[in-house]
Amino acid sequence: MVNERLRRAMHRGGLDMQSLATAADVSMKSVERWLSGSVPYPRTRYRVAAVLKEDESYLWPEAVNGASLAGAEVVATYPRRSDVPRHLWTELLRSSERDIDLLAFAGLFLTEEHPDWIPTLAAKAEQGARVRILLGDPNGAQLAARDTEYRIGGGVAGRVAAVKAYYEQQMPDQVEIRFHDTPLYNSIYRFDDEMMVNTHVYGVLAAYTPTLHLRRIDGAYFNTYVESYERVWASARPAESLAEST
């Protein structure tokens, strides 16, 4: 069975089998065996993980005590979304190859604060990644409730309109955008096996609420949010033009 995590980590680091073998001081045959599913000795695991800048429990979860895996999925926590390193959002996007899923009411900060966000997202879709975007339904009860909560007189719907316009103008046809009308307990931003979860707190703007950086290992945290995303996606409706939705 191919170790896909190791393969993708090598790809992200720009390393082929020979260069990883050299950096880890092993034979290329050893790297071939690792990619085929064998597990290195502990000292070698640590050395390879350091070279690839990954956690060894991510590269070889079966070699680590299962009781410790759940906590290992939490890469970092931030007291506010605004504390997340600015470069991290686009770095996670650039490293994605398969699944890019966004769930928010608007998520305007991504399109307005990160100039590379939309062109990079469009390029990922054109390269074959599945891109799905869930935005708050401008005619839904949940968006109206959030607007009342923030006391900004229709401002949340305005943000949705702005974000949707940004995406529609520059995204290829294969990008799917839907409107959801569900209580938003968390905004979810998935990038393959990594995820940012922005928790929500009543009366406080999302930029000032805690955010988790997760990396799927055994799925103890990660899979819960994937399931939540899929449930919202299944209940959402296609995002027609805002003129048609009013």
PEZIMO-V417188 format. One record per residue. RES is the residue in one letter. OMEGA is omega in whole degrees, -180 to 180 (999 if undefined). BURIAL is b if it has 9 or more other C-alpha atoms within 8 Angstrom, else e. D_CENTER is the distance of its C-alpha to the mean C-alpha in whole Angstrom. Layout:
BEGIN
res = <RES;RES>
omega = <OMEGA;OMEGA>
burial = <BURIAL;BURIAL>
d_center = <D_CENTER;D_CENTER>
END
This chain:
BEGIN
res = <M;V;N;E;R;L;R;R;A;M;H;R;G;G;L;D;M;Q;S;L;A;T;A;A;D;V;S;M;K;S;V;E;R;W;L;S;G;S;V;P;Y;P;R;T;R;Y;R;V;A;A;V;L;K;E;D;E;S;Y;L;W;P;E;A;V;N;G;A;S;L;A;G;A;E;V;V;A;T;Y;P;R;R;S;D;V;P;R;H;L;W;T;E;L;L;R;S;S;E;R;D;I;D;L;L;A;F;A;G;L;F;L;T;E;E;H;P;D;W;I;P;T;L;A;A;K;A;E;Q;G;A;R;V;R;I;L;L;G;D;P;N;G;A;Q;L;A;A;R;D;T;E;Y;R;I;G;G;G;V;A;G;R;V;A;A;V;K;A;Y;Y;E;Q;Q;M;P;D;Q;V;E;I;R;F;H;D;T;P;L;Y;N;S;I;Y;R;F;D;D;E;M;M;V;N;T;H;V;Y;G;V;L;A;A;Y;T;P;T;L;H;L;R;R;I;D;G;A;Y;F;N;T;Y;V;E;S;Y;E;R;V;W;A;S;A;R;P;A;E;S;L;A;E;S;T>
omega = <-177;174;-175;-180;178;-179;-178;177;176;-180;179;-179;179;-177;170;-176;-178;-178;176;178;179;-178;-178;179;176;177;177;177;178;179;177;-180;179;180;179;174;179;-175;180;173;-175;-179;180;177;-179;-178;-180;179;179;179;-176;-180;177;174;-178;178;175;-178;-178;-176;-178;-178;-176;177;-176;-179;-178;-173;-176;179;-179;179;-180;-178;-178;172;-179;-178;178;176;180;177;178;179;-173;-176;-172;-178;-178;176;178;179;-178;-178;-177;179;-172;-171;175;-175;180;175;178;167;178;-177;-175;-177;-179;-177;-176;-176;-176;-175;-178;-172;-174;178;178;178;178;180;179;178;-180;179;174;177;174;-178;179;-177;176;179;179;180;-178;179;-175;-180;-176;179;178;179;179;179;178;180;-179;179;-179;168;178;-176;-178;177;177;177;177;180;-179;-179;-179;178;178;-177;-177;-176;-171;-178;173;-173;-176;176;-179;177;177;173;177;177;-178;175;-176;178;178;164;-174;179;-176;177;-175;-178;175;-175;169;179;179;-179;180;-178;-176;175;-178;180;-175;180;-175;180;-173;-179;179;170;-179;173;-175;173;174;175;-176;174;-170;-174;178;-179;174;179;178;179;-177;178;178;180;-178;-178;-175;179;178;-177;175;-180;-178;178;-180;-174;-178;999>
burial = <e;e;b;e;e;b;b;e;b;b;b;e;e;e;b;e;b;b;e;b;b;b;e;b;e;b;b;b;e;b;b;b;b;b;b;b;b;e;e;e;e;e;e;b;b;b;b;b;b;b;b;b;e;b;e;b;b;b;b;b;b;e;e;b;e;e;e;e;b;b;e;b;b;b;b;e;b;b;b;b;b;e;e;b;e;e;e;e;e;b;e;b;b;e;e;b;e;b;b;b;b;b;b;b;b;b;e;b;e;e;b;e;e;b;e;e;b;b;e;b;b;b;e;b;b;b;e;e;b;b;b;b;b;b;b;b;b;b;e;b;e;b;b;b;e;b;b;b;e;b;e;e;e;e;e;b;b;e;b;b;b;b;b;e;e;b;b;e;e;b;b;e;e;e;b;e;b;b;b;b;b;e;e;e;e;b;b;b;b;b;b;b;e;b;b;b;b;b;b;b;e;e;e;b;b;b;e;b;b;b;b;b;b;b;b;b;b;e;b;b;b;b;b;b;b;e;e;e;b;e;e;b;b;e;e;b;e;e;e;e;e;b;e;e;e;e>
d_center = <25;23;21;18;16;19;19;16;16;20;18;16;19;21;24;26;28;30;29;27;30;32;29;29;33;33;34;32;34;32;28;29;30;27;25;27;26;28;27;29;31;30;31;29;26;26;27;25;22;23;23;20;18;17;18;20;19;16;18;21;20;23;25;24;26;24;24;22;19;18;18;17;13;13;13;14;14;15;18;17;14;16;17;13;15;14;14;10;8;10;10;7;7;11;10;8;11;11;8;6;7;7;10;12;16;16;13;16;15;12;15;18;17;15;18;16;13;15;17;14;12;16;16;13;15;18;17;16;13;12;11;11;12;13;16;18;22;24;27;25;27;23;23;27;26;24;26;29;27;26;30;29;31;28;26;23;24;25;21;20;23;22;18;19;22;20;17;21;23;20;18;20;21;19;16;16;16;18;19;19;21;20;20;17;17;13;11;7;4;2;3;6;7;5;4;5;8;11;14;17;21;24;25;23;20;17;17;19;18;16;12;11;9;8;9;11;14;16;14;16;13;10;12;14;11;10;14;14;11;14;17;16;15;19;21;20;22;22;21;25;26;27;30;30;28;31>
END
